[in-house]
Amino acid sequence: MRLCSFIPSATEIIYLLEQEDNLFGVTHECDYPYAALDKPNVVRSVFDEFQDPTSEEINSVISERLKNGLGIYQIDEEVLATAQPEVIFTQQVCEV
């Protein structure tokens, strides 16, 4: 079974269940266990292009994206297509 994890807690559980060989993509936030850092990043933050964004920049970007119906995370569709997951672990985004 081919898996992708869009949330760090699911990545940790996948490793605890010793299913890491079936894990073909993770989020940019998945850093535990350390081996998860070697997995391809399917989900990235829109802030990856910023170096140390200020609070004002963060607020501006989030406000603009939400106004346009966009999220604060981006799915790398090329990485996702390569991963060909059968199951994607994710969660509903809460209101900010």
C-alpha positions in Angstrom: 0.0 0.0 0.0 1.3 3.4 -1.0 0.9 6.1 1.7 1.4 9.9 1.9 1.1 11.9 5.1 0.0 15.5 5.1 0.3 15.8 8.9 3.3 15.1 11.2 1.3 13.1 13.7 0.3 10.6 11.0 3.9 10.3 9.9 4.9 9.4 13.4 2.2 6.8 13.6 3.2 5.3 10.3 6.7 4.9 11.6 5.5 3.5 14.9 3.6 0.9 12.9 6.8 0.1 10.9 5.1 1.1 7.6 7.8 3.7 6.6 8.7 1.6 3.5 5.1 2.3 2.3 5.4 6.1 2.9 6.1 8.0 -0.3 5.5 11.6 0.7 5.3 13.8 3.8 4.8 17.4 4.7 7.6 20.0 5.1 6.9 19.8 8.9 7.6 16.1 9.2 10.8 15.9 11.1 10.2 13.0 13.6 11.4 10.5 13.5 14.5 11.9 11.9 14.3 9.4 9.0 11.1 11.2 7.8 13.3 14.1 6.6 14.5 11.7 3.8 11.0 11.3 2.4 9.9 13.6 -0.5 7.9 16.7 0.6 4.4 16.6 -0.9 3.1 19.5 1.1 5.0 22.8 1.5 4.2 26.1 3.3 3.6 29.2 1.2 6.2 30.8 3.4 9.0 28.5 2.2 9.9 31.2 -0.3 10.4 33.7 2.5 13.5 33.9 4.7 12.4 34.8 8.2 9.1 36.5 7.4 8.0 39.2 9.7 4.6 39.0 11.5 3.3 41.7 9.2 4.4 39.7 6.1 2.8 36.5 7.5 -0.4 38.4 8.3 -0.5 40.0 4.8 0.1 36.7 3.0 -2.4 34.7 5.0 -5.1 37.5 4.7 -4.6 37.7 1.0 -4.6 34.0 0.4 -7.8 33.4 2.5 -9.5 36.3 0.8 -8.8 34.5 -2.5 -10.0 31.2 -1.2 -6.5 29.7 -1.0 -4.8 27.9 1.8 -1.5 28.4 3.4 -0.1 25.1 2.2 0.7 24.0 -1.3 0.6 20.5 -2.6 3.5 19.6 -4.9 1.4 17.9 -7.6 4.5 16.5 -9.3 5.7 14.8 -6.2 2.2 13.6 -5.4 1.8 12.1 -8.9 5.2 10.4 -8.5 4.2 9.0 -5.1 0.9 7.5 -6.5 -0.6 7.1 -3.0 -3.5 4.8 -2.3 -4.1 6.5 1.0 -3.5 10.1 2.0 -3.5 11.0 5.7 -4.7 14.6 6.2 -7.1 16.7 8.3 -9.5 19.6 7.8 -7.8 22.9 8.1 -9.1 24.9 11.1 -10.1 28.5 10.8 -7.5 31.0 11.8 
